[in-house]
Amino acid sequence: MATIELINVEKKFGDVHAVKPMNLTVRDGEFVVLLGPSGCGKTTTLRMISGLEAVTGGQILLNGRDVTWERPSDRDIAFVFQFFALYSHMTARENIAFPLQAQGERREVVRQRVEEVSRLLRMEHVLDVRPGALSGGDQQRVALARALVRRPAAFLMDEPLGALDADFRETMRAEIKRLHIDQHATTVYVTHDQIEAMAMGDRIVVMSDADVQQVGTPAEVYHDPANLFVARFIGSPGMNLVPGRYVRGVLHLAEGATYKVPDAWAPSLDAATRGDGDLILGFRPEAATVGVDSAIPATVYATDLHGGYTMLHLELGNNTIIHARTTREAKYAINTPVRFDLDPAMVRFFDPATEAAIIPEVRA
Amino acid sequence: MFGLDIPLPDFWVVYFFIFWVLVGSTAAPVVFRHKGHHPLIGIVAGAAVGALSGIAFTLLLVALQPLADLLDDPMASILISIVVSAVIILALLAFVRRLVPESGGAEPRAVEAAGGPRAPVTYSARVDKVDPGWQSVQALRASVVIMLAGLTLIPVIWMAMTAFKSYPDAVASPPKVVFDPTLEGIVTLMTKRRNLDSAQIAEYEARDDLNWADRIMLKSGKAIIGQSDYVKRLRNSLIIAGTSTVLSVSMGLLAAYAFSRFRVPGEGDLLFFILSTRMLPPVVVTIPIFLMYRELGLYDTHLGLIALYTAFNLSFSVWLLKGFIDEIPKEYEEAALVDGYTRLQAFRRIVMPEAVTGIAATTVFCFIFAWNEYAFALMLTTDKARTAPPHIPSMIGSGVVEWAAIAAGSLFFLIPVVIVTFALRRYLLRGVTFGAIRQG
């Protein structure tokens, strides 16, 4: 298997950056997800790694070897396309065998490898069917098999589940994840679906506006977003973000409500605001607990039952709506005044000017 | 031909006769199959019913002749005959449907016997579920469509028939549908002849070294003195049309691929420029091209016509093929590139098979154009490179018009186009390569 290193890799179309200079190291056997809204440059990044798109700057190293200007065929990587790109004039078997034929493998070897890989993906029964007659899931399996059969150094997948139906997506997600663990294959996976990214990635690279916003494990990007974009983008709904004015240990929210910041945060916030300044308070819906004598007042704007839990939409005044998770038994009428508290370990603060997260000096 | 006093040419009588037989033999088997008989019985019975209706039609025409004379217009009597014979055939078919007994021992359907159908069950296969009356109507509709399509073939059939007629038959009025076929026209087409006087004819008849062609010609008082130019013209046509088609399709394919896949500087202008070569009728530049060709020594050469036809077809093939290649997602080749193929290999292994429909269509169109081209072939060739289109009308010559020979020449001229189109028909069906990529 292989490591992939991107060193200041960038892509420009004219004067416009499709990908701003980025650095990334994908370790051997790691599953890295490039996550971001459409048009953020994640697919372009993947295509540059594969060699289908030429870089306009920087270096790409594969196992320490500089492949920046090598042809895609010489890089020993496999690419799974969003719409599978199966050859319609060949049967599934011929599709899977196609990369091996490029290497000039002997016929028996080809047959044996095709059968191995189709057994692995449980798709022996569709080998002699043409792609047009296959279901979405089976087309996906053929596409995966075509990537796997060559035993490449790394896999690049461009939204491979994007074209599947919702229930198939769940199944294939698990299948790809298992495959990854079995094969210990270095994988770079592109998606715009943050649930998919959280579920599959060892590490997530969050991208937006052609730039890397944060690189981290799913837990890191969820709990410690590096900036407001990541905070909003990860999670459904995203992180609650409440603007306020920080004055010596107390955050003044809208309409007189105050929130006393946890003691552990006070020194770093003092440092960041010089004791008095605007801040954005961020917390996940599950960090808020509604209680009778809690600190922050709000009114119930709406409630939705999500089966396992109830999502409360609370209005803080100033039209700021925040989301809070409560048990599914909890029932609140609309416009009921409630109060809620925040788990001190789960609050985060952002600088409204730079949009970046404020890093605590001592982790709470 | 039947010596009947009717307002229609014999041909139409034959046409309607065939029509009713076709209607009968397609509609009746439905009933027979439904009732558990062998459909072949139905075809025979239906043909008989159709033949009866055809005869009825003819008799009606004869019977209604006084009406046609009275009105001084045969249209009414023809229409009445058509309608009445239609009613007759429908009544006969209904009668058949009533009278044919149910065959008790209808084989159990495979579905029931084996717990599942042997072949995929399509709508049309569900005879058990479809009303036979409705199916008969479908068969009837098909017959009507076939006969209407047949009408468009009549000129071609007429040409084929004329090719085998003797001179008196070819110029007979009213035209003959039934005639003694002869190879006279074909022999005339292929040979040069001279006229013999009666003494010479007698002398020739006495000889025993004559082959069948000589004897055919001798009947009309002519002796074969050599081979005609027709085969040479046809060969020229094949060489010129074939080569220019191969050239324009292969060059067009490469150009279309480049336009479709690469960022070509000034792509729009170039494509417009290529298209603009078709914006004036080519005939208006015949004189300049004639002068150019004479200067360049391309006059009356194969190369000259090949270059000209290739140039004409290239614009067409670039545009047509670009459309087809644009439709092939570029991920196809990218997948091949990543999988270890070079761009040329990917082009050959992926793009060409995927674009085969377009290539076939372009080939057919280019070939037909180059094969049929008349004006330039007439202007730019005399003998060495002259193709068949300008040659065939030149056979009209002086004196009598050898219609049979001209028809035979045109008939042979049609064959290559038919072969090319027929050979490529599989690829002309779009459905073959559909549905491999999911548009999410």
Interface residues (C-beta under 8 A of the other chain):
Chain A: S50 G51 L52 R71 P72 S73 R75 I77 A78 F79 F81 Q82 F83 F84 A85 L86 Y87 S88 H89 F98 P99 A102 Q103 R130 P131 G132 A133 G136 Q139 R146 R150 G162 A163
Chain B: P329 E331 Y332 E334 A335 A336 L337 V338 D339 G340 Y341 T342 Q345 R349 I350 P353 E354 V356 T433 F434 G435 A436 I437 R438 Q439 G440
